[in-house]
Structures are given as structure tokens and as C-alpha cells.
Amino acid sequence: MVKRIKEEGMAGALEFENLRKDDPQFEVWLEEHRARSAGKLRIGRGSKGVRVMFIKTADMARWHGWAEAKGRKPLFREGSDSR
């Protein structure tokens, strides 16, 4: 029997400097994201802050907008993954 793992392509990732997973502002963004029934997120620790990886490009654009509105410019923005 062969096990198949569903691999989803990644739209990109944003890393927010000096922001942690338990930061109140970050938690508000997560709650808003979940309330909109948006796509999946993968959250991890980046080199200088929290890194958020996105499946949908629209979600990544929305998070980028939230960050700029709050004066937090993301450190990097990766392009789409071609899986």
C-alpha cells in the first residue's frame, strides 16, 4: 500500500520583525483571519520574528495590508511555489 501525502503549493511567506506568536496584535490578526474562513496558514519562528506561510495569494496580500496599516513592514515576501 502506498501512502499519499497531499502537498499544497505555497503562495508565499511573510516574516514580521520583533513580533511573536503570543503578541496581542498578532493574535487579533489570526482571529480576523479565522473569522473570514480564509485559507490555511503555517506559523513558525523566523530569524527575526514570526513567519507566516500562506496557501492563498489573497490571504498573503491581506496580511501584508494589515502589517503596513499597523506600521509593521514584512521582512520578505517569497513568490509562489511550483509544485
HUHUDA-V853386 format. One record per pair of residues at least 6 apart in sequence whose ideal C-beta (glycine too) atoms are under 8 Angstrom apart, sorted by the first residue. I is the first residue (numbers start at 1). GAP is how many residues later the second one is. If there is no record, write none. Layout:
I,GAP / I,GAP
//
This chain:
7,76 / 8,32 / 8,47 / 9,46 / 9,71 / 9,72 / 9,73 / 9,74 / 10,43 / 10,44 / 10,45 / 10,68 / 10,70 / 10,71 / 11,43 / 11,44 / 11,45 / 11,46 / 11,48 / 11,49 / 11,69 / 11,70 / 12,41 / 12,42 / 12,45 / 12,48 / 12,65 / 12,66 / 12,67 / 12,68 / 13,38 / 13,39 / 13,40 / 13,41 / 13,47 / 13,63 / 13,64 / 13,65 / 14,37 / 14,38 / 14,40 / 14,46 / 14,49 / 14,50 / 14,53 / 14,60 / 14,61 / 14,62 / 14,63 / 15,31 / 15,32 / 15,33 / 15,34 / 15,35 / 15,36 / 15,37 / 15,59 / 15,60 / 15,61 / 16,10 / 16,30 / 16,33 / 16,34 / 16,35 / 16,36 / 16,51 / 16,56 / 16,58 / 16,59 / 17,31 / 17,32 / 17,55 / 17,58 / 18,30 / 18,31 / 19,6 / 19,7 / 19,30 / 19,31 / 19,53 / 20,6 / 20,29 / 20,30 / 21,22 / 21,24 / 21,29 / 23,27 / 25,45 / 26,24 / 29,34 / 29,37 / 30,11 / 32,34 / 33,8 / 33,26 / 33,29 / 33,30 / 38,18 / 38,20 / 38,21 / 38,24 / 39,15 / 39,16 / 39,17 / 39,19 / 39,20 / 40,15 / 41,11 / 41,12 / 41,13 / 41,14 / 41,18 / 42,10 / 42,11 / 43,7 / 43,8 / 43,9 / 43,10 / 44,6 / 44,7 / 44,9 / 45,6 / 46,29 / 48,27 / 49,26 / 52,11 / 54,6 / 54,9 / 57,23 / 60,17 / 63,11 / 64,10 / 64,13 / 67,6 / 67,7
//
